Amino acid sequence: MRRGFTLLELMIVISIIVVVGGFVWIGLSNIGSSQELKNVTLVAANILRDAQQRSTVQQDGYYWGVQFENVDGRDKFTLFRTTTRSADNIEEVVLTTMRSTVELVKPVKNNSPLKVIFNQITGQLISTSCPSSDFFEEVEISVVNKEEDKSQIKIFCNGRVEFQK
């Protein structure tokens, strides 16, 4: 009667464990990047709503907005305040740098940053295309190298902020 395992049996068991572990690793990495996309979208939408609220109450007498920048390496969005509707000179208040697993699709790389500015008191979007009720600014965020896995944030003329995955 034989006790123990042969070397071949141990190698087969170890190889099965490695293959199953590889599939688990791939599955978990996809879940992580998808969760990061949801987190970034929620943070960006909340910062937009915060900027709108600060403009509505005229906090410190400023116009408030969010700037989305598509830069090489890591994209970012910034809560800012400014004294003018055109936001020529902005003062950064909160800077959020996105992780390297997600990226801004809109605004497009190498274009000027997208500045979303809200009107004082009304909280409406300041844009030359407003007051068209169906106009909106759009921010699109996706998982790097997976354009099908993306989310959109829409900022309408009336100040409403919507997001969807």
N, C-alpha and C positions, 0 to 999 in steps of 0.2 A: 504494500500500500504506500502510495506516494504522498508526501506532505509538501506544501508550498506551491509556488508557481514557476513555470519556466520563463526564461528571458523573453521568448516570443509572446507569450500571453501578457506579460507586463508591458511590452512595447505596443501591443494592439490596444490595450486599455488606455495607455497614455496618449496614443494618437487620437483615439476617440474623444478623450477629454479635451485635447488641444483643438480639434475641429469644432466641437460644441462650444467651447470657450470663445473661439473666433467669431462664430455667429452671434453669440450673446454680446460680444464687444461691439460689433458692427451695429447691432440693434440699439444698444444703449447710446452710442455716439450719435445716431440719427435722432433719438429722442431728445438728447441734450441740445442739439442745434435747433430743433423745432421749438423747444421750450424757451431757448434764448430769444428766438424770433418773437414769441408771444410776450416775453418780458420787455423787450425793447419797444415793441408797439404800444404796450400799456404805459410805459414810462413816457414815451413821446406824446401820447394822447393826453396824459395827465399834466405834462408840462405846458401843452397848448391850452388846456383848460385853466391852468394856474395863471398863465399870461393874460388870458381873457378876463379872468376875475380881477386881477390886479389893475388892468386898464379900466374896467367898469367902475371900480371904486377910486380910480385916479390915485393909486398909491404913490406917494411922494411927488405927485404932479407930473408923472411920466406917461408916455405911451409904452405899452409892453408888447413883446412879441417873441417869436422863436425863429432862430436861423438854422437851417439845415444845410450842412456842407458835405460834399462828396470829395474827400481828399484821399490821396494815395496812402495806403496802409490801413488807417482806421477812420471811418466816417464819424461825424459828430453832429450834435444839435445843441443849441445854446439858448437858454432863457436870457433875454436882454431887455434893457430899458433905454429909451431915447426921448429927447425933447421935441422931436419933429415927426410928422406923419411919414416923411420919406425915409426915415431911419438911416440917414447918411452917416451919422456918428452914433455908434451904439456902445453901450457899456454892458459888458458881460456880467451876468449875475450868477448863473449856474451853467456849467459846461458838462455835458454828458458825452463821453467818448464810447462809441459802440465797440463791442468785442470783435475780434477778427473773424468770427464765424458768421456774422451777419453784415450786410452792406446796404447802403441806400441805392435804389435803382433810379428813383426820381427824387430829387433833381439829378440830372445826368452828370457824370464825371466831367471835369474840366470846364463846366459852365459856371456862371456866377452862382453863389449860394442862394437858396430860396429863403426869403424873409417873409414871415407871416406876422403881420402887425394888426392889433385890435384897436378899435376906436374907443376913446374915453367915453364913459357914461353908458353908451349903447352896447359895447362889447362886440360890435360888428366887425367883420373883416375889412381892412382898408385895402382896396384894390381898384384899379381903373376899370376893371370888368364888372364891378358891382354897381348898381343894385340888381343885376340880372339874378333872378331867384334860382336859376338852375346852374349858375357858375360856382365852381369850387376850386380851391387849390388842392393838389394831391401830392402826398408823400408815399412812396412805395419802398418797402423794406423787404429784402429776401435773404435766404440762407445762401452763403457763398457757394457758387458752383451748382446751385439748385434753384434756378429761376422759377420753377413751378411751385416751390414752397415759399410763398410770399404773403405779405399783408399790406393793406392800403389804409391810409388815414386821409379822410376828406375834411376840408375846412370850408364850410359854406359861407356865403355872403352875410347871412344873419348871425354868424359866429358859431353855429352848431358844429361840433367836432364828432365825426363818426369814424369808427375803425372796424375793419373786418379782416379775417384771416382766410 
